[in-house]
Amino acid sequence: MNPSFAIGDRVQLAQRPPYLKTAEPRPMLRPPDLVPLRALGSLVEQRTGNTWVVRFDQGNFLVDTQYLERLDMEQLDVKQLDVKQLSTITSEELSHG
């Protein structure tokens, strides 16, 4: 069973999909290894069914929930975050952690 997701949730790519589809007006298929396994992202928008627009460092992609794992602030290991990823965590998220 998939956990419930909401816009703004922090997620990680838990399983590699067979391909990645860009979340652009004219989407393109990209190789699945463009975004590394366990890469951190943020949910931007929900699309049809269980598909979400996820913002990764490599860009925005359409990803089904079966490939995502929701992260709570307690699960984020700050030592593993690079400066760019850390800067995307809002002060509100930090105050809840």
MODELLER restraints for C-alpha pairs under 7 A, 6 or more apart:
rsr = mdl.restraints
at = mdl.atoms
rsr.add(forms.Gaussian(group=physical.xy_distance, feature=features.Distance(at['CA:2:A'], at['CA:65:A']), mean=6.97, stdev=0.5))
rsr.add(forms.Gaussian(group=physical.xy_distance, feature=features.Distance(at['CA:7:A'], at['CA:43:A']), mean=5.08, stdev=0.5))
rsr.add(forms.Gaussian(group=physical.xy_distance, feature=features.Distance(at['CA:7:A'], at['CA:44:A']), mean=5.47, stdev=0.5))
rsr.add(forms.Gaussian(group=physical.xy_distance, feature=features.Distance(at['CA:7:A'], at['CA:45:A']), mean=6.02, stdev=0.5))
rsr.add(forms.Gaussian(group=physical.xy_distance, feature=features.Distance(at['CA:8:A'], at['CA:42:A']), mean=5.72, stdev=0.5))
rsr.add(forms.Gaussian(group=physical.xy_distance, feature=features.Distance(at['CA:8:A'], at['CA:43:A']), mean=5.05, stdev=0.5))
rsr.add(forms.Gaussian(group=physical.xy_distance, feature=features.Distance(at['CA:8:A'], at['CA:44:A']), mean=6.15, stdev=0.5))
rsr.add(forms.Gaussian(group=physical.xy_distance, feature=features.Distance(at['CA:9:A'], at['CA:42:A']), mean=5.66, stdev=0.5))
rsr.add(forms.Gaussian(group=physical.xy_distance, feature=features.Distance(at['CA:9:A'], at['CA:43:A']), mean=5.48, stdev=0.5))
rsr.add(forms.Gaussian(group=physical.xy_distance, feature=features.Distance(at['CA:9:A'], at['CA:70:A']), mean=6.94, stdev=0.5))
rsr.add(forms.Gaussian(group=physical.xy_distance, feature=features.Distance(at['CA:10:A'], at['CA:41:A']), mean=5.80, stdev=0.5))
rsr.add(forms.Gaussian(group=physical.xy_distance, feature=features.Distance(at['CA:10:A'], at['CA:42:A']), mean=4.66, stdev=0.5))
rsr.add(forms.Gaussian(group=physical.xy_distance, feature=features.Distance(at['CA:10:A'], at['CA:43:A']), mean=6.63, stdev=0.5))
rsr.add(forms.Gaussian(group=physical.xy_distance, feature=features.Distance(at['CA:10:A'], at['CA:70:A']), mean=6.15, stdev=0.5))
rsr.add(forms.Gaussian(group=physical.xy_distance, feature=features.Distance(at['CA:10:A'], at['CA:71:A']), mean=5.52, stdev=0.5))
rsr.add(forms.Gaussian(group=physical.xy_distance, feature=features.Distance(at['CA:11:A'], at['CA:40:A']), mean=5.78, stdev=0.5))
rsr.add(forms.Gaussian(group=physical.xy_distance, feature=features.Distance(at['CA:11:A'], at['CA:41:A']), mean=5.29, stdev=0.5))
rsr.add(forms.Gaussian(group=physical.xy_distance, feature=features.Distance(at['CA:11:A'], at['CA:42:A']), mean=5.93, stdev=0.5))
rsr.add(forms.Gaussian(group=physical.xy_distance, feature=features.Distance(at['CA:11:A'], at['CA:68:A']), mean=6.31, stdev=0.5))
rsr.add(forms.Gaussian(group=physical.xy_distance, feature=features.Distance(at['CA:11:A'], at['CA:69:A']), mean=5.41, stdev=0.5))
rsr.add(forms.Gaussian(group=physical.xy_distance, feature=features.Distance(at['CA:11:A'], at['CA:70:A']), mean=4.41, stdev=0.5))
rsr.add(forms.Gaussian(group=physical.xy_distance, feature=features.Distance(at['CA:11:A'], at['CA:71:A']), mean=5.26, stdev=0.5))
rsr.add(forms.Gaussian(group=physical.xy_distance, feature=features.Distance(at['CA:12:A'], at['CA:38:A']), mean=5.16, stdev=0.5))
rsr.add(forms.Gaussian(group=physical.xy_distance, feature=features.Distance(at['CA:12:A'], at['CA:39:A']), mean=5.29, stdev=0.5))
rsr.add(forms.Gaussian(group=physical.xy_distance, feature=features.Distance(at['CA:12:A'], at['CA:40:A']), mean=4.42, stdev=0.5))
rsr.add(forms.Gaussian(group=physical.xy_distance, feature=features.Distance(at['CA:12:A'], at['CA:41:A']), mean=5.88, stdev=0.5))
rsr.add(forms.Gaussian(group=physical.xy_distance, feature=features.Distance(at['CA:12:A'], at['CA:68:A']), mean=5.78, stdev=0.5))
rsr.add(forms.Gaussian(group=physical.xy_distance, feature=features.Distance(at['CA:12:A'], at['CA:69:A']), mean=5.37, stdev=0.5))
rsr.add(forms.Gaussian(group=physical.xy_distance, feature=features.Distance(at['CA:12:A'], at['CA:70:A']), mean=6.63, stdev=0.5))
rsr.add(forms.Gaussian(group=physical.xy_distance, feature=features.Distance(at['CA:13:A'], at['CA:37:A']), mean=5.51, stdev=0.5))
rsr.add(forms.Gaussian(group=physical.xy_distance, feature=features.Distance(at['CA:13:A'], at['CA:38:A']), mean=4.75, stdev=0.5))
rsr.add(forms.Gaussian(group=physical.xy_distance, feature=features.Distance(at['CA:13:A'], at['CA:39:A']), mean=5.49, stdev=0.5))
rsr.add(forms.Gaussian(group=physical.xy_distance, feature=features.Distance(at['CA:13:A'], at['CA:40:A']), mean=6.78, stdev=0.5))
rsr.add(forms.Gaussian(group=physical.xy_distance, feature=features.Distance(at['CA:13:A'], at['CA:67:A']), mean=6.02, stdev=0.5))
rsr.add(forms.Gaussian(group=physical.xy_distance, feature=features.Distance(at['CA:13:A'], at['CA:68:A']), mean=4.94, stdev=0.5))
rsr.add(forms.Gaussian(group=physical.xy_distance, feature=features.Distance(at['CA:13:A'], at['CA:69:A']), mean=6.49, stdev=0.5))
rsr.add(forms.Gaussian(group=physical.xy_distance, feature=features.Distance(at['CA:14:A'], at['CA:37:A']), mean=6.36, stdev=0.5))
rsr.add(forms.Gaussian(group=physical.xy_distance, feature=features.Distance(at['CA:14:A'], at['CA:38:A']), mean=5.55, stdev=0.5))
rsr.add(forms.Gaussian(group=physical.xy_distance, feature=features.Distance(at['CA:14:A'], at['CA:67:A']), mean=5.56, stdev=0.5))
rsr.add(forms.Gaussian(group=physical.xy_distance, feature=features.Distance(at['CA:14:A'], at['CA:68:A']), mean=5.20, stdev=0.5))
rsr.add(forms.Gaussian(group=physical.xy_distance, feature=features.Distance(at['CA:14:A'], at['CA:69:A']), mean=5.62, stdev=0.5))
rsr.add(forms.Gaussian(group=physical.xy_distance, feature=features.Distance(at['CA:15:A'], at['CA:37:A']), mean=6.60, stdev=0.5))
rsr.add(forms.Gaussian(group=physical.xy_distance, feature=features.Distance(at['CA:15:A'], at['CA:67:A']), mean=4.78, stdev=0.5))
rsr.add(forms.Gaussian(group=physical.xy_distance, feature=features.Distance(at['CA:15:A'], at['CA:68:A']), mean=6.90, stdev=0.5))
rsr.add(forms.Gaussian(group=physical.xy_distance, feature=features.Distance(at['CA:16:A'], at['CA:32:A']), mean=6.48, stdev=0.5))
rsr.add(forms.Gaussian(group=physical.xy_distance, feature=features.Distance(at['CA:16:A'], at['CA:37:A']), mean=6.31, stdev=0.5))
rsr.add(forms.Gaussian(group=physical.xy_distance, feature=features.Distance(at['CA:16:A'], at['CA:67:A']), mean=6.49, stdev=0.5))
rsr.add(forms.Gaussian(group=physical.xy_distance, feature=features.Distance(at['CA:17:A'], at['CA:32:A']), mean=6.18, stdev=0.5))
rsr.add(forms.Gaussian(group=physical.xy_distance, feature=features.Distance(at['CA:17:A'], at['CA:67:A']), mean=6.51, stdev=0.5))
rsr.add(forms.Gaussian(group=physical.xy_distance, feature=features.Distance(at['CA:18:A'], at['CA:32:A']), mean=6.00, stdev=0.5))
rsr.add(forms.Gaussian(group=physical.xy_distance, feature=features.Distance(at['CA:19:A'], at['CA:29:A']), mean=6.55, stdev=0.5))
rsr.add(forms.Gaussian(group=physical.xy_distance, feature=features.Distance(at['CA:19:A'], at['CA:30:A']), mean=6.01, stdev=0.5))
rsr.add(forms.Gaussian(group=physical.xy_distance, feature=features.Distance(at['CA:19:A'], at['CA:31:A']), mean=5.32, stdev=0.5))
rsr.add(forms.Gaussian(group=physical.xy_distance, feature=features.Distance(at['CA:19:A'], at['CA:32:A']), mean=4.45, stdev=0.5))
rsr.add(forms.Gaussian(group=physical.xy_distance, feature=features.Distance(at['CA:20:A'], at['CA:29:A']), mean=5.65, stdev=0.5))
rsr.add(forms.Gaussian(group=physical.xy_distance, feature=features.Distance(at['CA:20:A'], at['CA:30:A']), mean=4.99, stdev=0.5))
rsr.add(forms.Gaussian(group=physical.xy_distance, feature=features.Distance(at['CA:20:A'], at['CA:31:A']), mean=6.09, stdev=0.5))
rsr.add(forms.Gaussian(group=physical.xy_distance, feature=features.Distance(at['CA:20:A'], at['CA:32:A']), mean=5.37, stdev=0.5))
rsr.add(forms.Gaussian(group=physical.xy_distance, feature=features.Distance(at['CA:20:A'], at['CA:61:A']), mean=6.53, stdev=0.5))
rsr.add(forms.Gaussian(group=physical.xy_distance, feature=features.Distance(at['CA:21:A'], at['CA:27:A']), mean=6.22, stdev=0.5))
rsr.add(forms.Gaussian(group=physical.xy_distance, feature=features.Distance(at['CA:21:A'], at['CA:28:A']), mean=5.59, stdev=0.5))
rsr.add(forms.Gaussian(group=physical.xy_distance, feature=features.Distance(at['CA:21:A'], at['CA:29:A']), mean=4.55, stdev=0.5))
rsr.add(forms.Gaussian(group=physical.xy_distance, feature=features.Distance(at['CA:21:A'], at['CA:30:A']), mean=6.02, stdev=0.5))
rsr.add(forms.Gaussian(group=physical.xy_distance, feature=features.Distance(at['CA:21:A'], at['CA:61:A']), mean=5.59, stdev=0.5))
rsr.add(forms.Gaussian(group=physical.xy_distance, feature=features.Distance(at['CA:21:A'], at['CA:62:A']), mean=5.53, stdev=0.5))
rsr.add(forms.Gaussian(group=physical.xy_distance, feature=features.Distance(at['CA:22:A'], at['CA:28:A']), mean=5.41, stdev=0.5))
rsr.add(forms.Gaussian(group=physical.xy_distance, feature=features.Distance(at['CA:22:A'], at['CA:29:A']), mean=6.53, stdev=0.5))
rsr.add(forms.Gaussian(group=physical.xy_distance, feature=features.Distance(at['CA:22:A'], at['CA:60:A']), mean=6.08, stdev=0.5))
rsr.add(forms.Gaussian(group=physical.xy_distance, feature=features.Distance(at['CA:22:A'], at['CA:61:A']), mean=4.39, stdev=0.5))
rsr.add(forms.Gaussian(group=physical.xy_distance, feature=features.Distance(at['CA:22:A'], at['CA:62:A']), mean=6.08, stdev=0.5))
rsr.add(forms.Gaussian(group=physical.xy_distance, feature=features.Distance(at['CA:23:A'], at['CA:53:A']), mean=6.40, stdev=0.5))
rsr.add(forms.Gaussian(group=physical.xy_distance, feature=features.Distance(at['CA:23:A'], at['CA:60:A']), mean=5.50, stdev=0.5))
rsr.add(forms.Gaussian(group=physical.xy_distance, feature=features.Distance(at['CA:23:A'], at['CA:61:A']), mean=4.82, stdev=0.5))
rsr.add(forms.Gaussian(group=physical.xy_distance, feature=features.Distance(at['CA:23:A'], at['CA:62:A']), mean=5.55, stdev=0.5))
rsr.add(forms.Gaussian(group=physical.xy_distance, feature=features.Distance(at['CA:35:A'], at['CA:58:A']), mean=6.58, stdev=0.5))
rsr.add(forms.Gaussian(group=physical.xy_distance, feature=features.Distance(at['CA:40:A'], at['CA:56:A']), mean=6.48, stdev=0.5))
rsr.add(forms.Gaussian(group=physical.xy_distance, feature=features.Distance(at['CA:41:A'], at['CA:54:A']), mean=6.03, stdev=0.5))
rsr.add(forms.Gaussian(group=physical.xy_distance, feature=features.Distance(at['CA:41:A'], at['CA:55:A']), mean=5.23, stdev=0.5))
rsr.add(forms.Gaussian(group=physical.xy_distance, feature=features.Distance(at['CA:41:A'], at['CA:56:A']), mean=4.58, stdev=0.5))
rsr.add(forms.Gaussian(group=physical.xy_distance, feature=features.Distance(at['CA:42:A'], at['CA:54:A']), mean=5.50, stdev=0.5))
rsr.add(forms.Gaussian(group=physical.xy_distance, feature=features.Distance(at['CA:42:A'], at['CA:55:A']), mean=5.21, stdev=0.5))
rsr.add(forms.Gaussian(group=physical.xy_distance, feature=features.Distance(at['CA:42:A'], at['CA:56:A']), mean=6.96, stdev=0.5))
rsr.add(forms.Gaussian(group=physical.xy_distance, feature=features.Distance(at['CA:43:A'], at['CA:52:A']), mean=6.61, stdev=0.5))
rsr.add(forms.Gaussian(group=physical.xy_distance, feature=features.Distance(at['CA:43:A'], at['CA:53:A']), mean=6.01, stdev=0.5))
rsr.add(forms.Gaussian(group=physical.xy_distance, feature=features.Distance(at['CA:43:A'], at['CA:54:A']), mean=4.68, stdev=0.5))
rsr.add(forms.Gaussian(group=physical.xy_distance, feature=features.Distance(at['CA:43:A'], at['CA:55:A']), mean=6.44, stdev=0.5))
rsr.add(forms.Gaussian(group=physical.xy_distance, feature=features.Distance(at['CA:44:A'], at['CA:53:A']), mean=5.39, stdev=0.5))
rsr.add(forms.Gaussian(group=physical.xy_distance, feature=features.Distance(at['CA:44:A'], at['CA:54:A']), mean=5.75, stdev=0.5))
rsr.add(forms.Gaussian(group=physical.xy_distance, feature=features.Distance(at['CA:44:A'], at['CA:55:A']), mean=6.59, stdev=0.5))
rsr.add(forms.Gaussian(group=physical.xy_distance, feature=features.Distance(at['CA:45:A'], at['CA:52:A']), mean=5.76, stdev=0.5))
rsr.add(forms.Gaussian(group=physical.xy_distance, feature=features.Distance(at['CA:45:A'], at['CA:53:A']), mean=5.10, stdev=0.5))
rsr.add(forms.Gaussian(group=physical.xy_distance, feature=features.Distance(at['CA:46:A'], at['CA:52:A']), mean=4.46, stdev=0.5))
rsr.add(forms.Gaussian(group=physical.xy_distance, feature=features.Distance(at['CA:46:A'], at['CA:53:A']), mean=6.24, stdev=0.5))
rsr.add(forms.Gaussian(group=physical.xy_distance, feature=features.Distance(at['CA:50:A'], at['CA:64:A']), mean=5.48, stdev=0.5))
rsr.add(forms.Gaussian(group=physical.xy_distance, feature=features.Distance(at['CA:50:A'], at['CA:65:A']), mean=5.60, stdev=0.5))
rsr.add(forms.Gaussian(group=physical.xy_distance, feature=features.Distance(at['CA:51:A'], at['CA:62:A']), mean=6.31, stdev=0.5))
rsr.add(forms.Gaussian(group=physical.xy_distance, feature=features.Distance(at['CA:51:A'], at['CA:63:A']), mean=5.45, stdev=0.5))
rsr.add(forms.Gaussian(group=physical.xy_distance, feature=features.Distance(at['CA:51:A'], at['CA:64:A']), mean=4.25, stdev=0.5))
rsr.add(forms.Gaussian(group=physical.xy_distance, feature=features.Distance(at['CA:51:A'], at['CA:65:A']), mean=6.18, stdev=0.5))
rsr.add(forms.Gaussian(group=physical.xy_distance, feature=features.Distance(at['CA:52:A'], at['CA:62:A']), mean=5.54, stdev=0.5))
rsr.add(forms.Gaussian(group=physical.xy_distance, feature=features.Distance(at['CA:52:A'], at['CA:63:A']), mean=5.43, stdev=0.5))
rsr.add(forms.Gaussian(group=physical.xy_distance, feature=features.Distance(at['CA:52:A'], at['CA:64:A']), mean=6.23, stdev=0.5))
rsr.add(forms.Gaussian(group=physical.xy_distance, feature=features.Distance(at['CA:53:A'], at['CA:60:A']), mean=6.29, stdev=0.5))
rsr.add(forms.Gaussian(group=physical.xy_distance, feature=features.Distance(at['CA:53:A'], at['CA:61:A']), mean=5.50, stdev=0.5))
rsr.add(forms.Gaussian(group=physical.xy_distance, feature=features.Distance(at['CA:53:A'], at['CA:62:A']), mean=4.68, stdev=0.5))
rsr.add(forms.Gaussian(group=physical.xy_distance, feature=features.Distance(at['CA:53:A'], at['CA:63:A']), mean=6.42, stdev=0.5))
rsr.add(forms.Gaussian(group=physical.xy_distance, feature=features.Distance(at['CA:54:A'], at['CA:60:A']), mean=5.44, stdev=0.5))
rsr.add(forms.Gaussian(group=physical.xy_distance, feature=features.Distance(at['CA:54:A'], at['CA:61:A']), mean=5.41, stdev=0.5))
rsr.add(forms.Gaussian(group=physical.xy_distance, feature=features.Distance(at['CA:54:A'], at['CA:62:A']), mean=6.35, stdev=0.5))
rsr.add(forms.Gaussian(group=physical.xy_distance, feature=features.Distance(at['CA:54:A'], at['CA:63:A']), mean=6.72, stdev=0.5))
rsr.add(forms.Gaussian(group=physical.xy_distance, feature=features.Distance(at['CA:55:A'], at['CA:61:A']), mean=6.64, stdev=0.5))
rsr.add(forms.Gaussian(group=physical.xy_distance, feature=features.Distance(at['CA:73:A'], at['CA:97:A']), mean=5.22, stdev=0.5))
rsr.add(forms.Gaussian(group=physical.xy_distance, feature=features.Distance(at['CA:74:A'], at['CA:97:A']), mean=6.22, stdev=0.5))
